[in-house]
Amino acid sequence: MAAVLVLVEHDEGATKKVTYEMLTKARSLGEPVAVFVGEGLDAANEGLARYGATAIFAATGEGWTNQLGEPLTDALEAAADRTEPAAVLVAASPGGKDAGARLAARKGWGMLADVVDLDGDLVATQNVFGGATTVRARVRTGTPVLAVKPNSFPVEEAPAEPERHEVGAPRTARSDNSRVTDHVVQEQGGRPDVAEAEIVVSGGRGLQDPSNFALVEALADALGAAVGASRAAVDAGWYPHQHQVGQTGKTVSPQLYVAVGISGAIQHRAGMQTSKTIVAINKDADAPIFAISDFGVVGDLFKVVPRLTDEVTKRKG
């Protein structure tokens, strides 16, 4: 079977769930081959093996750390040259899209972004035009490079014993053109990352005051969810930018998305409408968010959310 390259998304070896999703999908397409760039491979190795990586191309050590998109692309290109893959999967994150686009440009291959489904013939399902349209598309030039949205595929274990291949030193001088001078990991406060969480509870301007985000946080904690925020709430300074969901924030695709006091402007819907189940709570029955919701509650969020939180807590207990 042909190799399917998977660019490992990680933070110094702490592997992101989307990597395991891509490895799971890669098993149905060919031989899953992980490409790891940076520090922390020893910490990541067990998870990559558990989710089916049959080989790992390791780009570690001097020249591969504290840098930007070029080294990721160099590593992918080196692995692709040695494996002639059927496809290359990267996460639909800023770094993943950057590396995927650079690789496609270097090799003359086609690329599809924001993939939410993929069949055995490498026909991808995408959300385009700000999420307003769903299309099925196929790369017709060269090897497909596919940027996958987190939470698009299920995760299934398939233990393997991957062979390790060293990529070697970065192959181009351009890898030294730009460097990361500082690396800061945002505190999550014990909650999952909004971009990868299976449940997200987001708040908007309907909360009326930043202190009322405590209602959203309480519901999120009861559900074991991440906390998101609309652009309007973030622009007003009510919640940190790293929690913003939308076209100009993070794109999410959780199993459950709860929108609290969010009207549903197009830029917000573009960032969350591929969620598997959407629940909206808003006092305006004509709010656009209800057009894409699976369940809607027209009511006062200050009454509905505390009761919902109590009910979730009661049922968990």
Secondary structure as GFF3:
##gff-version 3
##sequence-region A 1 317
A	DSSP	beta_strand	3	7	.	.	.	ID=ss1
A	DSSP	beta_strand	10	11	.	.	.	ID=ss2
A	DSSP	beta_strand	14	15	.	.	.	ID=ss3
A	DSSP	alpha_helix	17	27	.	.	.	ID=ss4
A	DSSP	beta_strand	31	37	.	.	.	ID=ss5
A	DSSP	alpha_helix	41	50	.	.	.	ID=ss6
A	DSSP	beta_strand	55	59	.	.	.	ID=ss7
A	DSSP	alpha_helix	69	83	.	.	.	ID=ss8
A	DSSP	beta_strand	87	91	.	.	.	ID=ss9
A	DSSP	alpha_helix	94	107	.	.	.	ID=ss10
A	DSSP	beta_strand	111	118	.	.	.	ID=ss11
A	DSSP	beta_strand	124	128	.	.	.	ID=ss12
A	DSSP	beta_strand	133	137	.	.	.	ID=ss13
A	DSSP	beta_strand	145	148	.	.	.	ID=ss14
A	DSSP	beta_strand	163	166	.	.	.	ID=ss15
A	DSSP	three_ten_helix	173	176	.	.	.	ID=ss16
A	DSSP	beta_strand	199	203	.	.	.	ID=ss17
A	DSSP	three_ten_helix	205	207	.	.	.	ID=ss18
A	DSSP	three_ten_helix	210	212	.	.	.	ID=ss19
A	DSSP	alpha_helix	213	223	.	.	.	ID=ss20
A	DSSP	beta_strand	226	229	.	.	.	ID=ss21
A	DSSP	alpha_helix	231	235	.	.	.	ID=ss22
A	DSSP	three_ten_helix	241	243	.	.	.	ID=ss23
A	DSSP	beta_strand	256	260	.	.	.	ID=ss24
A	DSSP	alpha_helix	266	269	.	.	.	ID=ss25
A	DSSP	beta_strand	277	282	.	.	.	ID=ss26
A	DSSP	three_ten_helix	288	291	.	.	.	ID=ss27
A	DSSP	beta_strand	295	298	.	.	.	ID=ss28
A	DSSP	alpha_helix	301	316	.	.	.	ID=ss29
###
